[in-house]
C-alpha cells in the first residue's frame, strides 16, 4: 500500500537481475485448488463497508460476501472484524471453507484514532502504545514522519525494542490469540527507512534515540527482525506471515512478500521485479519459507476497470504471478473501499468453464488451469532477418577470434569440444581466484552494427556455470564506459538467455562484455548474438493450458507454439479472448495470454515442448 503516497525505493537501473529456466519436469502440486491463484487485497472501513454499513444497516451484505469468497486468499483490515464483527470471516468461510483469511495491519504507520472503546478498538490501542512509549518517529521539523511515523527502533533503558515488542504483543492478541485469522499481512514493514527520505523530508535521528544514521538503520532492521521472529514463534509453523515494503528479506520467518505497483516496485522494470537478488518475485519464490505466499499487485488506471489498458495490466500481472506459485492482485493503490468496488472486478482469466471454454463468474471454475506441468521457462529465438552484431558467435573454430579475454585475476580460457549449447564447441572460462572487482576478468567482443539512439537491442546467448552464479552482461562504448548492465543468473544446465536494453541517448559503435571475476568456477558461453528488438517470451504449462508472458514494454511478440491452443471465450474482453484456436499467438507489449489446451483434464503427457534453436 501507499507506493505513490509514500514514495518508492530508488535503486540504480543499471543492474537488472535476469533469470531464465528451461522446461522442467512436472512439479509437485503446490496449490490443490489449481492456477491461476487469486487474492483479494481488500479493505473494510471502520463502519463495516462494504460488508455492512453501520449505523444505517448492520446486516451483512450477502452479495458482497458471495463475490469476495470467490478468492483463494482474502486480506482484510483487523478493525472492525476483531473484536466487533468476526461474523464477516465466518460467513466468508461458510461460502469458501478453503479460503485463507489474513489480517491486514500497518507495521510502521498510525494515524490519531481516539475511539471511546479504547481497550478494544485496534487502532486506538496501537496509538496508545506509541503515546505511552514515546514511540513516534519525527522529521527534522519535529513533525511526524510522513512515510512511517512509528519508531520501531525505539529502545528502553534496558536496550529492549520497546515499541516493536509492544506492537508484536498487540498483533499476537488480535491476529493469533483471537483464533479467527490464518495469518497476518504486514503493510509497510520495511527493512530500513532511508528509502523514504524524499519530498524534502528526513528522519530526526537524534529524536529517535540514535547518534548516527548507521546505528539507527541497523537497529531498525534488527527491530523488524525481532517482530518477525516473535510472530513466527507465537503463530507456529502454519501461521501465514506476508510483508510489503520494497525488497523484503525475512526469508526464514515470513512466507512471502508483495511486489506492489507491479512492475514499478523499487523504481524498476518487469525484470527487476521478477529477478532482483534479493527481492525479485522468482527469487522470493525460492527463498521464503513454505508454504509460500508471494504476491504480484498491479494497479488499475482510471475509473473504468474494464478498459483495454486495465484488461492488459490485469492479465500481465496475473500471468506473471502464474509463472510462479504466488497470487495475482489487481486493484487500487490506496485500498479504500469507498474509492473502488473491487469485489465486483472479475476478469475473464479468473474463472473458465473447461467444458465450454467460456469465462465464468463462478468460484467452482477458478483454478481452471489445474496443476503445473513445468516450471517457468523462457523461449528465445534469433531474428533471422535482422543484422547480427557478433561475428564469431558459435566458437566452432576459435574462442578468441574477434573476442578478447582479459584476466586481471587468475583465470583461463579455452575452446571446449566436450559440451556446447549449439553446434560442436563452446567457450569455457575458469575463474581460479575471485576478485571484488568484477571486470578484472572479462570476455568481450566489438559489435559490428552501429546502434541507433532510443532503440531496443537484445543480447541473446547460451550459457551454463558450475557452480551456478550471477553473470554481469555489459553494453558499453570504448573509452566512454558502459551504457547499461544486467545481471543474469546462470545455472549448471545449458539454457538460452536474452537481455534487452534501451540505448537511450547513446549511439554508434559499442562492445559486448561479460564480467566474471567475482566468483570462482567454470562458465561456458555459446551462440552469442546482439540484434535490434526483442524475441523472447516466458511460459509455463499446466494440465489444462499454458500461460505466455511478454515482458517487454517496447516490443510486441508473435510466437509460434508447438501445437494449436485455444483462447478463452471471454465476456469482459472478447477482443483478446475471442475463443480462436491457433498455434501462432500475438502478444502486445507488456502483456500475458492465458490459453486452453486441447487435452484438458485429464492432461496428456507433455512430450513436445522444446526451446527454439537460435540458428538453423
C-alpha positions as CSV (number, residue, x, y, z in Angstrom):
1,X,0.0,0.0,0.0
2,X,0.9,3.7,-0.4
3,X,3.6,3.1,-3.1
4,X,2.9,6.5,-4.7
5,X,1.8,8.2,-1.4
6,X,5.0,7.3,0.4
7,X,7.4,7.2,-2.5
8,X,9.5,4.4,-4.0
9,X,12.8,2.9,-3.3
10,X,15.1,4.4,-6.0
11,X,17.5,1.8,-7.0
12,X,20.0,2.1,-9.8
13,X,18.5,1.0,-13.1
14,X,21.9,-0.1,-14.4
15,X,21.8,-3.6,-12.9
16,X,18.9,-5.8,-13.6
17,X,18.5,-9.4,-12.4
18,X,17.6,-11.8,-15.2
19,X,16.8,-15.4,-14.8
20,X,15.8,-18.0,-17.3
21,X,14.6,-21.5,-16.8
22,X,14.2,-24.2,-19.4
23,X,11.5,-26.9,-19.5
24,X,11.5,-28.7,-16.2
25,X,9.9,-32.0,-15.1
26,X,6.4,-31.9,-13.6
27,X,6.4,-30.2,-10.2
28,X,4.6,-31.4,-7.2
29,X,1.2,-29.8,-6.6
30,X,1.5,-26.6,-4.7
31,X,-2.0,-25.2,-4.9
32,X,-4.6,-28.0,-4.6
33,X,-7.2,-25.7,-6.0
34,X,-5.2,-25.0,-9.1
35,X,-4.0,-22.0,-11.0
36,X,-4.2,-19.0,-11.5
37,X,-4.2,-18.2,-7.8
38,X,-6.3,-15.2,-6.9
39,X,-6.0,-13.0,-3.8
40,X,-8.4,-10.3,-2.7
41,X,-6.3,-7.4,-1.3
42,X,-9.4,-5.6,0.0
43,X,-10.4,-3.3,2.8
44,X,-13.2,-2.9,5.3
45,X,-14.0,0.5,6.6
46,X,-14.4,1.2,10.3
47,X,-18.2,1.3,9.8
48,X,-18.1,-2.1,8.1
49,X,-18.4,-1.0,4.5
50,X,-18.7,-2.8,2.0
51,X,-19.8,-5.8,4.1
52,X,-22.3,-3.7,6.1
53,X,-22.9,0.0,6.8
54,X,-23.1,0.9,10.4
55,X,-25.2,2.6,11.8
56,X,-27.5,2.6,8.8
57,X,-27.6,-1.2,8.4
58,X,-25.7,-3.8,10.4
59,X,-26.9,-6.7,8.3
60,X,-24.1,-8.4,6.3
61,X,-24.4,-7.9,2.5
62,X,-24.7,-11.4,1.1
63,X,-23.9,-10.2,-2.4
64,X,-20.5,-8.8,-1.3
65,X,-19.7,-11.9,0.7
66,X,-20.5,-14.1,-2.3
67,X,-18.2,-12.1,-4.6
68,X,-15.3,-11.8,-2.1
69,X,-15.5,-15.5,-1.2
70,X,-14.5,-16.5,-4.7
71,X,-10.9,-15.6,-4.0
72,X,-8.4,-18.2,-2.6
73,X,-6.7,-15.7,-0.2
74,X,-8.6,-12.8,1.4
75,X,-6.8,-9.9,3.1
76,X,-8.9,-7.6,5.2
77,X,-8.3,-5.0,8.0
78,X,-8.3,-6.2,11.6
79,X,-10.7,-3.4,12.6
80,X,-13.7,-3.8,12.9
81,X,-13.7,-7.5,12.2
82,X,-11.8,-8.1,15.5
83,X,-13.3,-7.8,18.1
84,X,-16.6,-6.5,16.8
85,X,-17.6,-8.4,13.7
86,X,-15.9,-11.8,13.4
87,X,-19.1,-12.9,11.6
88,X,-17.6,-11.4,8.4
89,X,-14.9,-14.0,8.3
90,X,-17.3,-16.7,9.5
91,X,-19.7,-16.0,6.6
92,X,-16.8,-15.9,4.1
93,X,-15.5,-19.3,5.4
94,X,-19.0,-20.8,5.1
95,X,-19.1,-19.9,1.4
96,X,-15.5,-20.9,0.8
97,X,-14.0,-23.2,3.5
98,X,-10.7,-23.4,1.7
99,X,-10.0,-19.7,1.6
100,X,-7.2,-18.3,3.8
101,X,-8.0,-15.1,5.8
102,X,-5.1,-12.7,6.5
103,X,-5.4,-9.8,9.0
104,X,-4.2,-6.6,7.4
105,X,-2.1,-4.4,9.7
106,X,0.3,-1.5,9.0
107,X,3.7,-2.1,10.5
108,X,5.1,1.4,10.9
109,X,2.4,3.9,10.4
110,X,-0.6,5.0,12.5
111,X,-3.0,8.0,12.4
112,X,-4.5,9.5,15.6
113,X,-7.6,7.4,16.4
114,X,-9.4,8.0,19.6
115,X,-12.3,5.6,19.9
116,X,-14.5,5.5,23.0
117,X,-13.8,1.8,23.3
118,X,-10.1,2.4,23.8
119,X,-9.4,-1.0,25.4
120,X,-10.7,-3.0,22.4
121,X,-10.6,-0.7,19.4
122,X,-7.4,-1.8,17.5
123,X,-6.2,1.5,16.0
124,X,-6.7,3.2,19.4
125,X,-4.7,0.5,21.2
126,X,-2.0,0.9,18.6
127,X,-1.8,4.7,19.1
128,X,-1.8,4.3,22.9
129,X,1.3,2.1,22.7
130,X,3.1,4.8,20.8
131,X,2.0,7.6,23.2
132,X,2.9,5.6,26.3
133,X,6.4,4.7,25.0
134,X,7.2,8.0,23.2
135,X,7.3,5.8,20.1
136,X,6.6,8.3,17.3
137,X,9.1,8.9,14.5
138,X,9.7,12.5,13.6
139,X,11.2,14.5,10.8
140,X,13.7,17.4,11.2
141,X,10.9,19.8,11.8
142,X,9.7,17.6,14.7
143,X,6.5,16.6,12.8
144,X,5.5,13.0,12.5
145,X,7.5,11.5,9.6
146,X,5.2,11.1,6.6
147,X,6.3,7.7,5.3
148,X,6.3,5.8,8.6
149,X,5.6,7.6,11.9
150,X,6.3,4.7,14.2
151,X,9.8,4.4,15.6
152,X,10.2,0.6,15.6
153,X,13.9,1.1,16.6
154,X,13.0,2.8,19.9
155,X,14.8,1.2,22.8
156,X,14.1,1.5,26.6
157,X,16.7,1.9,29.3
158,X,17.4,-1.9,29.2
159,X,18.1,-1.9,25.4
160,X,14.8,-3.6,24.6
161,X,13.0,-2.6,21.4
162,X,10.1,-1.5,23.5
163,X,7.8,-0.3,20.6
164,X,8.5,-3.3,18.4
165,X,7.9,-5.7,21.3
166,X,4.7,-4.0,22.5
167,X,3.3,-3.9,19.0
168,X,4.1,-7.6,18.5
169,X,2.1,-8.4,21.6
170,X,-0.8,-6.4,20.2
171,X,-0.6,-8.2,16.9
172,X,-0.4,-11.5,18.7
173,X,-3.6,-10.7,20.6
174,X,-5.7,-9.5,17.6
175,X,-4.4,-11.9,14.9
176,X,-3.1,-15.1,16.7
177,X,-4.9,-15.4,20.0
178,X,-8.2,-14.3,18.5
179,X,-8.2,-17.6,16.6
180,X,-10.2,-16.2,13.6
181,X,-7.3,-15.5,11.2
182,X,-5.0,-17.8,9.2
183,X,-2.2,-15.2,9.0
184,X,-1.0,-11.6,9.1
185,X,-0.3,-9.3,6.2
186,X,2.1,-6.5,7.2
187,X,1.9,-3.4,5.0
188,X,4.9,-1.0,5.3
189,X,7.2,-3.2,7.3
190,X,10.5,-2.1,5.8
191,X,14.0,-3.4,6.4
192,X,15.2,0.2,6.5
193,X,13.7,3.7,6.4
194,X,16.1,5.7,4.3
195,X,14.4,4.9,1.1
196,X,11.6,7.2,2.2
197,X,13.7,10.3,2.7
198,X,12.3,12.2,-0.3
199,X,10.0,15.2,-0.8
200,X,12.3,17.3,1.3
201,X,11.9,15.2,4.5
202,X,14.5,13.4,6.5
203,X,14.3,11.4,9.8
204,X,15.2,13.1,13.0
205,X,17.8,10.5,14.1
206,X,18.5,12.2,17.5
207,X,14.9,12.3,18.4
208,X,14.7,8.6,17.5
209,X,17.3,7.9,20.1
210,X,20.4,7.5,18.0
211,X,23.6,9.4,17.4
212,X,24.2,8.4,13.8
213,X,22.3,7.1,10.8
214,X,24.1,3.8,10.6
215,X,23.2,2.8,14.1
216,X,19.6,3.9,13.6
217,X,19.3,1.9,10.3
218,X,20.9,-1.2,11.8
219,X,18.7,-1.2,14.8
220,X,15.6,-0.6,12.7
221,X,16.4,-3.7,10.7
222,X,17.0,-5.7,13.9
223,X,13.7,-4.5,15.4
224,X,11.7,-5.6,12.4
225,X,13.5,-9.0,12.5
226,X,12.6,-9.2,16.2
227,X,8.9,-8.7,15.3
228,X,9.2,-11.4,12.6
229,X,10.8,-13.9,15.0
230,X,8.2,-13.2,17.7
231,X,5.3,-13.6,15.4
232,X,6.6,-16.8,13.9
233,X,7.3,-18.2,17.4
234,X,3.8,-17.3,18.7
235,X,2.0,-18.3,15.5
236,X,3.7,-21.5,14.9
237,X,4.9,-23.1,11.6
238,X,1.5,-22.9,9.9
239,X,0.6,-19.3,10.6
240,X,1.0,-17.2,7.4
241,X,3.2,-14.1,7.5
242,X,3.4,-11.9,4.5
243,X,5.1,-8.5,4.2
244,X,5.1,-5.5,1.9
245,X,7.7,-2.7,1.5
246,X,10.3,-2.6,-1.2
247,X,12.6,-5.7,-1.1
248,X,11.8,-8.0,1.8
249,X,14.4,-10.4,3.1
250,X,12.8,-12.1,6.1
251,X,13.2,-15.4,4.4
252,X,13.4,-17.6,7.5
253,X,10.4,-16.2,9.3
254,X,7.9,-15.0,6.6
255,X,6.1,-16.9,3.9
256,X,6.3,-14.2,1.3
257,X,6.3,-10.6,0.1
258,X,4.3,-8.4,-2.1
259,X,5.6,-6.6,-5.2
260,X,3.3,-3.5,-5.2
261,X,2.6,-1.4,-8.2
262,X,4.0,-4.1,-10.4
263,X,6.2,-3.7,-12.4
264,X,7.4,-0.4,-10.9
265,X,8.2,-1.5,-7.4
266,X,11.7,-0.2,-6.4
267,X,11.6,2.1,-9.5
268,X,12.3,-0.8,-11.7
269,X,11.0,-3.0,-14.5
270,X,9.4,-6.4,-15.1
271,X,12.9,-7.9,-15.0
272,X,13.9,-6.3,-11.7
273,X,10.5,-7.1,-10.1
274,X,11.0,-10.7,-11.2
275,X,14.6,-11.5,-10.7
276,X,16.3,-9.0,-8.4
277,X,18.5,-10.7,-5.9
278,X,17.2,-10.2,-3.2
279,X,13.6,-9.2,-3.6
280,X,12.5,-10.4,-7.0
281,X,9.4,-12.5,-7.3
282,X,11.1,-15.6,-8.6
283,X,14.0,-15.1,-6.1
284,X,11.4,-14.8,-3.3
285,X,9.6,-17.9,-4.6
286,X,12.9,-19.8,-4.0
287,X,13.8,-18.3,-0.6
288,X,10.8,-17.6,1.6
289,X,9.6,-20.4,4.0
290,X,6.9,-22.8,2.9
291,X,4.1,-22.6,2.2
292,X,5.0,-19.6,0.2
293,X,2.6,-16.7,-0.3
294,X,4.1,-14.2,-2.7
295,X,2.0,-11.5,-4.5
296,X,2.1,-9.6,-7.7
297,X,-0.1,-6.5,-7.2
298,X,-0.9,-4.4,-10.3
299,X,-2.6,-1.0,-10.0
300,X,-5.6,-0.1,-12.1
301,X,-5.5,3.1,-14.2
302,X,-8.5,5.4,-14.4
303,X,-12.0,4.7,-13.1
304,X,-13.1,2.0,-15.6
305,X,-11.7,-1.4,-14.6
306,X,-12.9,-2.9,-17.9
307,X,-10.8,-0.5,-20.1
308,X,-8.4,-2.1,-22.6
309,X,-5.5,-0.8,-20.6
310,X,-6.7,-2.2,-17.4
311,X,-7.5,-5.5,-19.1
312,X,-4.0,-5.8,-20.3
313,X,-2.4,-4.7,-17.0
314,X,-4.5,-7.2,-15.0
315,X,-3.7,-10.0,-17.4
316,X,0.1,-9.1,-17.3
317,X,0.2,-9.1,-13.5
318,X,-1.8,-12.3,-13.2
319,X,0.2,-14.1,-15.9
320,X,3.4,-13.1,-14.3
321,X,2.2,-14.4,-10.9
322,X,1.2,-17.6,-12.6
323,X,4.8,-18.1,-13.8
324,X,5.5,-18.9,-10.1
325,X,3.3,-20.2,-7.3
326,X,2.1,-16.9,-6.0
327,X,-1.1,-14.8,-6.2
328,X,-2.2,-12.2,-8.6
329,X,-3.9,-9.0,-7.3
330,X,-5.4,-6.2,-9.3
331,X,-6.9,-3.1,-7.7
332,X,-6.4,0.5,-6.5
333,X,-3.3,1.6,-4.8
334,X,-5.0,3.2,-1.8
335,X,-7.2,0.2,-0.8
336,X,-10.0,2.5,0.1
337,X,-13.3,0.6,-0.4
338,X,-15.1,4.0,-0.8
339,X,-13.0,4.6,-4.0
340,X,-13.4,1.4,-5.9
341,X,-15.8,-1.6,-5.7
342,X,-13.0,-4.2,-6.2
343,X,-15.3,-7.1,-5.1
344,X,-17.2,-6.6,-8.4
345,X,-14.0,-6.7,-10.6
346,X,-13.8,-10.2,-12.2
347,X,-11.7,-10.8,-15.3
348,X,-12.1,-13.5,-17.9
349,X,-8.9,-15.2,-16.8
350,X,-10.1,-15.6,-13.2
351,X,-12.5,-18.5,-13.9
352,X,-13.1,-20.6,-17.0
353,X,-15.6,-23.3,-17.7
354,X,-13.4,-26.1,-19.2
355,X,-16.4,-27.8,-20.8
356,X,-17.3,-24.7,-22.9
357,X,-14.1,-22.7,-22.8
358,X,-16.1,-19.6,-21.7
359,X,-15.2,-17.3,-18.9
360,X,-17.2,-17.8,-15.8
361,X,-18.4,-15.8,-12.7
362,X,-18.4,-18.9,-10.5
363,X,-15.9,-19.9,-7.9
364,X,-16.2,-23.5,-9.0
365,X,-14.5,-22.6,-12.2
366,X,-11.5,-20.8,-10.6
367,X,-8.2,-22.7,-10.6
368,X,-9.1,-23.8,-14.1
369,X,-5.6,-24.3,-15.4
370,X,-5.1,-27.1,-12.9
371,X,-1.7,-28.1,-11.7
372,X,1.6,-27.0,-13.3
373,X,3.4,-29.5,-15.6
374,X,6.6,-27.3,-15.8
375,X,8.4,-24.6,-14.0
376,X,8.6,-21.2,-15.7
377,X,10.9,-21.2,-18.8
378,X,12.0,-18.8,-21.4
379,X,11.6,-19.3,-25.1
380,X,14.2,-17.3,-27.1
381,X,14.8,-17.1,-30.8
382,X,17.2,-15.2,-33.0
383,X,15.6,-12.9,-35.6
384,X,17.0,-14.2,-38.9
385,X,16.2,-11.1,-41.0
386,X,18.0,-8.6,-38.7
387,X,21.7,-7.8,-38.7
388,X,23.8,-9.5,-36.0
389,X,26.5,-7.6,-34.2
390,X,28.6,-10.6,-33.2
391,X,30.9,-12.2,-35.9
392,X,32.3,-15.2,-34.1
393,X,29.0,-16.2,-32.4
394,X,29.4,-20.0,-32.2
395,X,33.0,-20.6,-31.3
396,X,33.2,-23.6,-33.7
397,X,36.8,-22.8,-34.7
398,X,38.1,-20.4,-32.1
399,X,37.2,-18.8,-28.7
400,X,39.4,-15.7,-29.2
401,X,38.8,-14.8,-32.9
402,X,37.0,-11.3,-32.7
403,X,36.9,-11.8,-28.9
404,X,39.3,-10.5,-26.2
405,X,39.9,-12.3,-22.8
406,X,41.4,-10.2,-20.0
407,X,42.5,-11.8,-16.8
408,X,43.4,-9.3,-14.1
409,X,42.9,-12.2,-11.6
410,X,43.9,-15.8,-12.2
411,X,41.6,-17.3,-14.9
412,X,41.9,-19.4,-18.1
413,X,40.0,-19.7,-21.4
414,X,39.8,-22.5,-23.9
415,X,37.6,-23.8,-26.7
416,X,35.7,-26.7,-25.3
417,X,34.6,-29.5,-27.7
418,X,33.1,-31.7,-25.0
419,X,30.0,-29.6,-24.5
420,X,28.0,-27.0,-26.4
421,X,24.7,-25.1,-26.3
422,X,24.7,-25.2,-30.1
423,X,26.9,-27.0,-32.6
424,X,30.0,-28.8,-31.6
425,X,32.0,-26.4,-29.4
426,X,31.7,-23.6,-26.8
427,X,34.0,-21.2,-24.9
428,X,35.0,-22.3,-21.4
429,X,36.4,-19.8,-18.9
430,X,37.7,-20.9,-15.5
431,X,38.0,-18.3,-12.8
432,X,40.6,-19.6,-10.4
433,X,40.7,-16.8,-7.9
434,X,37.8,-14.4,-7.3
435,X,38.1,-10.6,-7.1
436,X,35.8,-8.0,-5.6
437,X,36.1,-6.0,-8.9
438,X,34.0,-7.9,-11.4
439,X,35.6,-6.6,-14.5
440,X,39.1,-7.9,-13.5
441,X,38.2,-11.0,-15.6
442,X,36.2,-10.1,-18.7
443,X,35.3,-11.6,-22.0
444,X,34.3,-9.1,-24.7
445,X,33.8,-8.5,-28.4
446,X,33.3,-5.4,-30.6
447,X,29.9,-5.3,-32.2
448,X,29.7,-4.9,-36.0
449,X,26.4,-3.0,-36.1
450,X,26.1,0.7,-35.3
451,X,23.3,1.3,-32.8
452,X,20.7,3.9,-33.0
453,X,19.6,6.1,-30.1
454,X,16.4,5.3,-28.2
455,X,16.2,1.8,-29.7
456,X,15.8,-1.6,-28.1
457,X,18.6,-4.2,-28.7
458,X,19.0,-7.6,-27.2
459,X,21.9,-9.8,-26.2
460,X,21.0,-13.4,-26.8
461,X,23.3,-16.2,-25.7
462,X,23.5,-19.7,-24.3
463,X,25.4,-20.4,-21.1
464,X,25.9,-22.6,-18.1
465,X,28.0,-22.4,-15.0
466,X,29.5,-24.7,-12.4
467,X,28.7,-23.8,-9.7
468,X,25.7,-21.5,-10.6
469,X,26.4,-17.8,-10.4
470,X,25.4,-14.3,-11.5
471,X,27.0,-13.0,-14.7
472,X,27.0,-9.3,-15.4
473,X,26.2,-8.6,-19.1
474,X,27.6,-5.2,-20.2
475,X,27.0,-2.9,-23.1
476,X,29.4,0.0,-23.5
477,X,31.5,2.2,-25.7
478,X,35.3,2.0,-25.7
479,X,36.7,4.9,-23.7
480,X,33.2,6.0,-22.6
481,X,32.3,3.3,-20.1
482,X,29.2,1.2,-20.0
483,X,25.8,2.2,-21.3
484,X,23.9,-0.5,-19.5
485,X,24.4,-3.6,-17.4
486,X,22.2,-6.6,-16.4
487,X,22.7,-9.4,-14.0
488,X,21.9,-12.9,-15.4
489,X,21.6,-15.9,-13.0
490,X,23.2,-18.8,-14.8
491,X,22.9,-22.4,-13.5
492,X,24.6,-25.6,-14.5
493,X,22.3,-26.5,-17.4
494,X,22.7,-25.2,-20.9
495,X,20.0,-22.5,-21.4
496,X,19.2,-19.7,-23.8
497,X,19.1,-16.2,-22.3
498,X,18.1,-12.9,-23.7
499,X,18.9,-9.5,-22.2
500,X,17.2,-6.4,-23.7
501,X,18.4,-2.9,-23.2
502,X,17.5,0.6,-24.4
503,X,20.2,2.7,-26.0
504,X,18.5,5.9,-24.8
505,X,20.7,8.8,-25.9
506,X,23.6,6.5,-26.9
507,X,24.6,5.6,-30.4
508,X,27.4,4.3,-32.6
509,X,29.9,1.5,-32.1
510,X,30.0,-0.4,-28.9
511,X,31.2,-3.6,-27.1
512,X,29.5,-6.6,-25.5
513,X,31.3,-7.7,-22.3
514,X,30.8,-10.4,-19.7
515,X,32.3,-9.5,-16.3
516,X,33.3,-12.7,-14.5
517,X,35.8,-12.1,-11.7
518,X,33.5,-12.1,-8.6
519,X,33.1,-15.8,-8.3
520,X,35.3,-18.9,-8.9
521,X,34.3,-21.8,-11.1
522,X,33.7,-22.7,-14.7
523,X,31.5,-20.8,-17.2
524,X,30.6,-21.8,-20.8
525,X,29.3,-19.5,-23.5
526,X,27.8,-20.3,-26.9
527,X,25.6,-18.9,-29.7
528,X,26.1,-15.2,-28.7
529,X,24.1,-12.6,-30.7
530,X,23.2,-8.9,-30.5
531,X,20.3,-7.7,-32.6
532,X,17.8,-5.0,-32.7
533,X,14.5,-5.7,-30.9
534,X,13.4,-8.4,-28.5
535,X,12.4,-12.0,-29.3
536,X,11.5,-13.8,-26.1
537,X,8.5,-14.8,-24.0
538,X,8.2,-16.5,-20.7
539,X,6.0,-19.5,-20.4
540,X,4.6,-22.1,-18.0
541,X,2.5,-25.1,-18.9
542,X,-0.4,-26.6,-17.0
543,X,-2.8,-29.6,-17.1
544,X,-5.4,-27.5,-19.0
545,X,-3.4,-25.0,-20.9
546,X,-0.5,-22.6,-20.9
547,X,0.4,-19.1,-19.9
548,X,2.6,-16.8,-22.1
549,X,4.1,-13.5,-20.8
550,X,5.7,-10.8,-22.9
551,X,7.9,-8.9,-20.5
552,X,8.8,-6.2,-23.0
553,X,7.4,-2.7,-22.5
554,X,8.7,-1.8,-26.0
555,X,8.2,-4.7,-28.4
556,X,5.2,-6.8,-29.4
557,X,5.8,-10.5,-29.7
558,X,4.4,-13.2,-32.1
559,X,5.2,-16.7,-31.1
560,X,4.7,-20.0,-32.9
561,X,3.9,-22.7,-30.4
562,X,4.4,-26.4,-30.8
563,X,0.7,-27.0,-31.4
564,X,-2.6,-25.1,-31.5
565,X,-4.1,-23.6,-28.3
566,X,-7.5,-22.1,-27.8
567,X,-8.1,-18.6,-26.4
568,X,-10.7,-18.1,-23.7
569,X,-14.2,-17.2,-24.9
570,X,-14.4,-14.1,-22.8
571,X,-17.2,-11.8,-21.7
572,X,-15.2,-8.9,-20.3
573,X,-12.5,-8.8,-23.1
574,X,-14.0,-10.6,-26.1
575,X,-11.4,-8.9,-28.4
576,X,-8.4,-10.6,-26.8
577,X,-10.3,-13.6,-25.5
578,X,-12.1,-14.4,-28.8
579,X,-12.2,-18.2,-28.5
580,X,-9.9,-18.7,-31.5
581,X,-7.7,-21.7,-32.0
582,X,-4.1,-21.3,-33.3
583,X,-0.5,-22.3,-32.9
584,X,0.6,-18.7,-33.6
585,X,-0.2,-16.2,-30.9
586,X,0.3,-12.5,-30.8
587,X,1.1,-10.7,-27.5
588,X,1.3,-6.9,-27.4
589,X,3.8,-5.1,-25.3
590,X,3.6,-5.8,-21.5
591,X,1.0,-8.5,-21.7
592,X,0.1,-12.0,-20.9
593,X,-2.1,-14.6,-22.6
594,X,-3.9,-17.5,-21.0
595,X,-4.6,-20.4,-23.4
596,X,-6.5,-23.6,-23.1
597,X,-5.0,-26.8,-24.4
598,X,-7.0,-29.3,-26.4
599,X,-6.0,-32.0,-23.9
600,X,-7.8,-30.7,-20.8
601,X,-8.5,-32.8,-17.7
602,X,-7.1,-35.4,-17.6
603,X,-4.0,-34.0,-19.1
604,X,-1.9,-35.6,-21.8
605,X,1.8,-36.2,-21.2
606,X,3.9,-33.2,-22.3
607,X,6.4,-34.5,-24.8
608,X,6.7,-31.8,-27.4
609,X,7.9,-28.8,-25.5
610,X,11.3,-27.5,-26.6
611,X,13.4,-24.5,-26.7
612,X,13.8,-23.0,-30.1
613,X,17.3,-23.2,-31.6
614,X,18.9,-19.9,-32.1
615,X,20.3,-20.7,-35.5
616,X,19.2,-23.4,-38.1
